[in-house]
Amino acid sequence: MMTANAYELIISILKALNIFEPINNIFQKLGMEYVLKIIIVLVVIAILLVFVLLTVMFLTWLERKVFAVVQSRYGPMVTGPRGLLQPIADGIKLLGKEDIIPATADRWIFTLAPFIVFVSVFLVFIPLPFGKSLIISDLKVGLLYIIAISAVAPISILLAGWASNNKYSLLGAIRAVAQDISYTIPLALAAIAVVVFVGSLSMVDIVNYQGGYWFEIIPKWFIFLQPLGFILFLIAGIAEMGRIPFDFQESEQELVAGFFTEYSGMKFALFFLAEYAHLFAVSGIIVTVFLGGWNGPVLPFLPIQLTSLIYFLIKTYAVIFFTMWLRATVPRMRIDQLLNLGWKIMIPMALLNLLVAAFVMTAGVI
């Protein structure tokens, strides 16, 4: 059962169950075929939303456990087996908290900013291939779309900081924008070096290019062909996520809590959801661009969609674990070190990496 995306996969499943044609005939008789298409699209989006929410809940538990291992303690243990129900308890706590809006805040922008942050992060998942046919839409400019949409989140963070009418919040928001500008450039340049080899911005084409092996042993992943590009993309990706050692928009030791100092209740929860959804999304992008995406050894006893999803999740959680381990291990940089690293080191190295990639392609080495 080979399909192009999640929409076609659902139709294929309905046809295999012999229920698609009867349903489709009913809508055709009513002259409302488009309604069935809209319903299927909404089902796909709902599945993605549920997956993202469940993933975020699991990541909050996983990060606490990783921290606990690094710091030689237990972590969550009381709420459910091994503390697995702790994310649900956190959700109930946030739902029960009072939604406070500062008297001097810009109420409309203050309320709108958390939703913009979450929606912008959620939109990143649209061209991200979770596996064979497990993609919402294979955009021909998928990689460019992801980089562009990722730039929306810092704008909404700036809105949140400004609308709070709090100097700590505004300072954290300004830091977030400066950080995003500094690291989006090397991230994009590292990604362009990959595009030079693939000749396409489609995320599916990038994964397909990495199929197969060199010398029957080494996977044709870009981490081996572009090791410098991978390191630059990984560092820039961690900076994009705003995680230690690059969490300057929060910096609780110096800015109380940064841009969401004045937020509480479900508005704070939306920022929280967006942060962990962004963690999974960026890790998935790193896997797709440099670690072969869903590619892996064939498992004949499992459907290709399930096999590819398993490989994608294993690689993605490996990257997530690395970022969590990093957060529990290294201290935060200074803001001047952050900017110097981005502008004086990473951008020149990304340009050099792009130049080498172009030379290799022009010389016909690959």
Secondary structure, 3 states (H helix, E strand, C coil): CCCCCHHHHHHHHHHHCCCHHHHHHHHHHCCCHHHHHHHHHHHHHHHHHHHHHHHHHHHHHHHHHHHHHHCCCCCCCCCCHHHCCHHHHHHHHHHHCCCCCCCCCCHHHHHHHHHHHHHHHHHCCCCCCCECCECCCCCCCHHHHHHHHHCHHHHHHHHHHHHCCCHHHHHHHHHHHHHHHHHHHHHHHHHHHHHHHHCCCCHHHHHHHCCCEECCCEECCHHHHCHHHHHHHHHHHHHHHCCCCCCCCCCHHHHCCHHHCCCCHHHHHHHHHHHHHHHHHHHHHHHHHHCCCCCCCCCCCCCHHHHHHHHHHHHHHHHHHHHHHHHCCCCCCCHHHHHHHHHHHHHHHHHHHHHHHHHHHHHCCC
